[in-house]
Amino acid sequence: MKKLIKHIGLAALALSLHSGAVLADEFLVGEDEPLTGALARVGMGMHEGISVAVEVFNQTNGKHTVKVLTEDNESSPAKAIAAVEKLASQGVVAFTGGYGSNNIGPASDAANKLGLPYITSGGVDNGLVQRGYKTFFRINNTAGYQKAMVGVLDDMKVKSASVIYSTKEATAHLAEDVEKDLTAKGMKVGMHPFDPGISDFKPIVNKVRLRDKSDVILMVGYENDYVGILRAAKVLKPDVKAMIGVWSLATPKMAADFPDLMPKVYGTALLPYPATFKTEEGKRFYDAYKKLYKKDPDYLGQFGYVQSMILFNAIARAADKGTIKSGGIAQELAATDANTLIGRVQFTNGDNLNFVHHMGQHQGDRIQIVWPKDAATADMQYPGVPW
Amino acid sequence: MTDLILQALYSGLLQGGSYALIALGLALVFGTTKVINLAHGELVLLAAYIAYTVESGLGVNPVLAIPAALVIVCISAVIMYFLVSMVKTDRELNSLILTYGLGVILTNAILLIWSADIRSTSSAWLQDAIVVGPLYSMRSEPMFFIVSVVLMGGLWWWLSRSWYGRAVRAVAGNRDAARLMGINPRRTELVSFVIAGILASFAGVAIFSYGVIQPSLGHVLTIKAFVITVLAGIGSIPGVLVGALLLGVAEALTVTLASSALQELVGMILFLLVLFVMPNGLFGRAGRRG
C-alpha cells in the first residue's frame, strides 16, 4: 500500500513538473496600445494585427506559445509609461504595439529602464532610434514613406509641389525631409504647416490655388486632415494634377466611407485592394485575419502582425537558447533577418533601413499599387483628381 | 492678394458662425447657473453622431436628424442638470470636476457605440460648392451660418421678452431675490440646460454636415466654446456672436497672411489680450460675476 502511495505521489509530482514546463513555455508579452482617445482607430487596427500574430504563432510554432496582455494608453504619453510599468509588473518579457512617436518615446524609455525590448511600427520620428537603446526596434521609418512620396513624384515628372502638413512631430519631420529631397532635385516646393486642431482647410488650399499654383498637393497628416483638405480642394478646385497623401489614406475604409473624395487620390499602401497574398505566410495571415475579424486586413493590421511575429520568433529563439532573462530577446531581435509581409526586415541600431513603402491609388472600387514599378499592380491614372 | 483676403474673411465669418453655435449653449448655462459645463462639447458631438446614424441608417439628409438629436441631447442635458444639482457645496468648482467626468463618460460611450472611425456626411447636396464671385464655400456652411444667427436672435428675444427668459436672467442676477419674486430657481436652471441641449443639437448636426467628427473631438469643442464665452463676456448673447466671428476671422487671416500653424496660437493670444485689457469680456458688464 505504501509502495502504491509512493508511486501515485511520484506520478503526481512528474505530472505537476510536466505541466509546469508547459506553462513556462507560454510567454507573456505586453501590448501598449492607444485603444481610446485620439489614436483609438489606428490603435485598434494595430491591435487586430497583434491578435492575428498571436493566433498564427501559437498554431504554427509547436514548441512555444505567447499570451498578450493589453493595456490601453488612452493616446497619452503619461498613460503609455504607466501601461508599460503595469505590464512589466505582471511579468511580460517584451512589448509590442504603440502608436504615435510622442507616446512611443516615453513608453520605450520606461521599457528600456526595465531592460525589456519594445518593438513597434507606429513611430516614425527619427529621434526614437537616435537614443541608442539596445532594447528599441521599429520595422518602419520616415525614410520609407519619404522614398515612396518622392519616388512617385519622380515618375510623374512634376516641377512644383505644395506640401500641406500637420505640425505634429512625425508628420512635420516627414514633410521637411520630403521638402529637402524635392528641393535638391530642383523642384519648387511650397510648405503649409497646419495646427492639428484646424477644421477649415479652405484658406490653405486657396493659398495653393492662387499663390503656389503647384502641379501636385502633398498631404502629410491623418485621416481627418485628409478629409478636410480634400473637401476644401473639392470646393476650391485648385489646378493640380494629383492629390498625394501618406498613411491611412489608400485604404478600403477610406474608399468606403468617403467615396466622393477618394477617386484617383494616392497614399502609401502595402497591399492592393482587394488584398492579394502570394506567399504562404501572407495567406496564413489573411485567413487568420478574416477568421478573427470577418473583414479584409488593412495596412495597420499588417504592420501589427509583422512586428509581433518578429518579436515572438525572437522570444522563441531566446527561449531555445535559455537567454530570456539575460537580454536574449533583444539580442535575437537585433540579429533578425526575415522576409516578411512588408519586405526584408533587419535592424541597424534598432531601425529597419530596408523599409520602403509602396504608393497606392484609389482607382474605381479598387486600390492599385502604382509605385514602385516592380510592385505595381496597375499604371497610375495621372493626371487625375477627385473633382 | 485681394482674393486671398476676401476668401479668408468669408471663411472666417462662416467658421465664426459655427463657433457661435457651439459656444452659445455653454455661454447660456455659464451665464445663468455659473456652472461651466465641461461636457458641452460632448453634447454637441453626441448630436453629430446621431446625425451620422440617421444618415447612414436611413439614407436621408443629416439635417433631418435634428428632431432625433433634440430628443436625445436634451434628455442627456436634463440628466446632466440633475447630476449637477446634486452638488451642494462649492458648486462652481465641484460642478467643474463633475462635468469633466461626464464628458469623459460621454466620450467613451460614443467610442463604444460608434467606434473610433472618423465620420462625415456623404450628402453631396450639403458639400456642393457655392461660388459667389471670388468666394467659395460648401452649401452647408452659409446654411448653418444663417441657422446660427436665427437661433441667436431667437435666444436673445426669448431671454429679453419672454417670462421664462426673464426668470432665467433674474436667477442669474440674484438667485435669492428671484426666489422671493416667486421664481423657482431649479426649474429655470433646468430650462437653461434644456435650451443648451437644443443649441447643441443644431451645432452637432452642423458640424457633421461640413466637418469631420471623431470621439475625441468633444473637449476641443468645449475649449473653443469656453474661449468664446470669455471673449464675449459672461451672459452676453450678442457678445457670443461677435466673439465667435472675431475668432473665426482672426484664425482665417492668420492662415492666409502668416501660417496655419499659428492659427490656434492667435486664438489664444486674442483670448489672453481680452482677459488682460477687458476682464469682463467684450460685452460683459462690470461687476457681473463669472
Interface residues (C-beta under 8 A of the other chain):
Chain A: T36 G37 A38 A40 R41 G43 M44 S75 T167 H192 P193 F194 D195 G197 I198 S199 D200 K202 P203 I204 N206 K207 L210 R211 E223 N224 V227 G228 R231 K234 V235 L236 K237 K253 D257 F258 P259 D260
Chain B: D3 L4 Q7 A8 S11 L14 Q15 N108 L111 S115 A116 D117 I118 R119 S120 S122 A124 Q127 A129 Y136 S137 M138 Y210 G211 V212 Q214 P215 S216 V220 A252 V255 T256 S259 S260 A261 L262 Q263 E264 L265
